[in-house]
Amino acid sequence: MTLNIPESEGIREVQGPELSIPDISNLIKTIKRNIGTEDQPKFASIGDYWDEETVSQIANLLHEYQDLFPTRFF
């Protein structure tokens, strides 16, 4: 099977949506929450851009499954 694709000449401009480039020079605000126990604390950094209820829900989830989320990398 042979495809016959015609050649095009010249330049074609394509207009797309305007892109906004975020400022990546600002540091991401994080808070440290203990997802372990009082006897064996295990701290995780959680983004500080949610309300307190959402942060608590995330911390509870991390606490429940803390064995799946490493807090230190060797």
Backbone as CSV, one residue per row, in Angstrom:
resi,resn,N_x,N_y,N_z,CA_x,CA_y,CA_z,C_x,C_y,C_z
1,MET,0.839,-1.165,0.000,0.000,0.000,0.000,0.890,1.236,0.000
2,THR,0.620,2.170,-0.893,1.400,3.385,-1.026,0.527,4.592,-0.707
3,LEU,1.043,5.468,0.134,0.322,6.704,0.451,0.932,7.835,-0.335
4,ASN,0.084,8.659,-0.900,0.546,9.814,-1.646,0.203,11.066,-0.829
5,ILE,1.210,11.617,-0.149,1.013,12.813,0.665,1.631,13.977,-0.095
6,PRO,0.812,14.952,-0.471,1.352,16.081,-1.237,2.249,16.959,-0.364
7,GLU,3.282,17.502,-0.985,4.174,18.404,-0.281,3.537,19.778,-0.201
8,SER,3.834,20.500,0.874,3.326,21.865,0.990,4.498,22.824,0.923
9,GLU,4.234,24.009,0.483,5.285,25.005,0.360,4.961,26.182,1.268
10,GLY,5.991,26.855,1.716,5.795,28.054,2.519,5.743,27.748,4.011
11,ILE,5.323,28.755,4.729,5.246,28.679,6.179,3.808,28.867,6.606
12,ARG,3.396,28.106,7.565,2.040,28.248,8.090,2.130,28.618,9.562
13,GLU,1.439,29.671,9.947,1.394,30.091,11.347,0.215,29.412,12.021
14,VAL,0.450,28.942,13.201,-0.602,28.288,13.969,-0.838,29.118,15.224
15,GLN,-2.072,29.502,15.449,-2.414,30.277,16.637,-2.994,29.337,17.685
16,GLY,-2.408,29.333,18.838,-2.906,28.525,19.942,-3.252,29.421,21.112
17,PRO,-3.692,28.823,22.183,-4.012,29.636,23.354,-2.745,30.256,23.944
18,GLU,-2.889,31.422,24.540,-1.755,32.084,25.151,-1.399,31.350,26.441
19,LEU,-0.133,31.048,26.619,0.313,30.300,27.783,0.822,31.256,28.854
20,SER,0.477,30.962,30.084,1.028,31.741,31.189,2.079,30.878,31.877
21,ILE,3.216,31.455,32.102,4.318,30.733,32.726,4.340,31.103,34.203
22,PRO,4.160,30.115,35.083,4.132,30.434,36.512,5.504,30.837,37.022
23,ASP,5.500,31.660,38.059,6.748,32.086,38.690,7.230,30.957,39.593
24,ILE,8.309,30.307,39.203,8.811,29.167,39.980,9.918,29.565,40.939
25,SER,10.184,30.864,41.045,11.241,31.300,41.950,10.764,31.355,43.398
26,ASN,9.441,31.378,43.628,8.927,31.390,44.991,8.964,29.987,45.579
27,LEU,9.334,29.911,46.854,9.375,28.624,47.527,7.962,28.143,47.826
28,ILE,7.770,26.841,47.790,6.484,26.248,48.129,6.385,26.192,49.648
29,LYS,5.290,26.714,50.184,5.107,26.701,51.627,4.654,25.315,52.060
30,THR,5.328,24.774,53.060,4.964,23.466,53.596,4.907,23.544,55.111
31,ILE,4.175,22.613,55.689,4.147,22.463,57.137,4.509,21.022,57.454
32,LYS,5.161,20.830,58.580,5.527,19.466,58.998,4.471,18.970,59.959
33,ARG,3.966,17.777,59.667,2.971,17.145,60.535,3.476,15.769,60.932
34,ASN,3.238,15.401,62.178,3.614,14.087,62.670,2.575,13.078,62.186
35,ILE,3.003,12.134,61.356,2.084,11.093,60.883,2.354,9.780,61.605
36,GLY,3.296,9.816,62.541,3.612,8.635,63.344,2.868,8.694,64.670
37,THR,3.520,8.240,65.701,2.952,8.276,67.039,3.790,9.216,67.899
38,GLU,3.320,9.462,69.128,4.111,10.299,70.030,5.398,9.589,70.424
39,ASP,5.326,8.259,70.575,6.518,7.484,70.933,7.506,7.388,69.775
40,GLN,6.991,7.238,68.568,7.825,7.123,67.373,7.329,8.131,66.336
41,PRO,7.750,9.399,66.486,7.287,10.404,65.529,7.853,10.156,64.135
42,LYS,7.051,10.464,63.155,7.450,10.343,61.751,6.842,11.569,61.057
43,PHE,7.693,12.481,60.619,7.211,13.754,60.097,7.118,13.740,58.576
44,ALA,6.071,14.368,58.087,5.866,14.521,56.649,5.633,15.994,56.362
45,SER,6.145,16.467,55.251,5.901,17.845,54.819,4.680,17.859,53.923
46,ILE,3.725,18.699,54.291,2.462,18.799,53.550,2.343,20.223,53.048
47,GLY,1.892,20.387,51.807,1.703,21.714,51.230,0.773,22.556,52.084
48,ASP,1.137,23.821,52.264,0.368,24.719,53.115,-0.550,25.609,52.282
49,TYR,-1.206,25.047,51.297,-2.119,25.839,50.483,-3.542,25.352,50.602
50,TRP,-3.821,24.471,51.543,-5.176,24.009,51.797,-5.645,24.552,53.131
51,ASP,-6.931,24.435,53.378,-7.451,24.836,54.673,-7.087,23.770,55.708
52,GLU,-7.259,24.106,56.983,-6.832,23.218,58.073,-7.552,21.875,58.040
53,GLU,-8.826,21.863,57.662,-9.575,20.596,57.604,-8.986,19.654,56.564
54,THR,-8.649,20.186,55.394,-8.054,19.359,54.337,-6.679,18.854,54.748
55,VAL,-5.867,19.718,55.372,-4.547,19.305,55.839,-4.688,18.190,56.872
56,SER,-5.678,18.305,57.767,-5.898,17.259,58.771,-6.311,15.944,58.125
57,GLN,-7.157,16.012,57.100,-7.571,14.795,56.400,-6.382,14.139,55.714
58,ILE,-5.529,14.939,55.106,-4.332,14.401,54.447,-3.398,13.782,55.482
59,ALA,-3.207,14.463,56.617,-2.346,13.933,57.671,-2.910,12.631,58.221
60,ASN,-4.219,12.545,58.370,-4.839,11.301,58.845,-4.631,10.165,57.841
61,LEU,-4.762,10.474,56.557,-4.537,9.471,55.518,-3.088,8.996,55.543
62,LEU,-2.151,9.941,55.658,-0.735,9.576,55.722,-0.436,8.764,56.979
63,HIS,-1.082,9.109,58.090,-0.893,8.357,59.330,-1.401,6.923,59.180
64,GLU,-2.568,6.787,58.560,-3.170,5.454,58.389,-2.302,4.557,57.511
65,TYR,-1.693,5.145,56.489,-0.881,4.364,55.545,0.592,4.783,55.618
66,GLN,1.081,5.106,56.806,2.432,5.642,56.942,3.516,4.695,56.449
67,ASP,3.250,3.399,56.456,4.258,2.458,55.970,4.454,2.560,54.456
68,LEU,3.521,3.192,53.757,3.631,3.338,52.300,4.306,4.635,51.884
69,PHE,4.416,5.595,52.811,4.958,6.908,52.487,6.284,7.129,53.206
70,PRO,7.396,7.042,52.487,8.681,7.267,53.150,8.847,8.735,53.530
71,THR,9.435,8.984,54.666,9.732,10.358,55.060,11.224,10.656,54.973
72,ARG,12.026,9.618,54.780,13.466,9.783,54.594,13.897,8.953,53.394
73,PHE,14.773,9.529,52.621,15.331,8.834,51.483,16.825,8.670,51.718
74,PHE,17.311,7.466,51.540,18.708,7.182,51.803,19.525,7.287,50.560
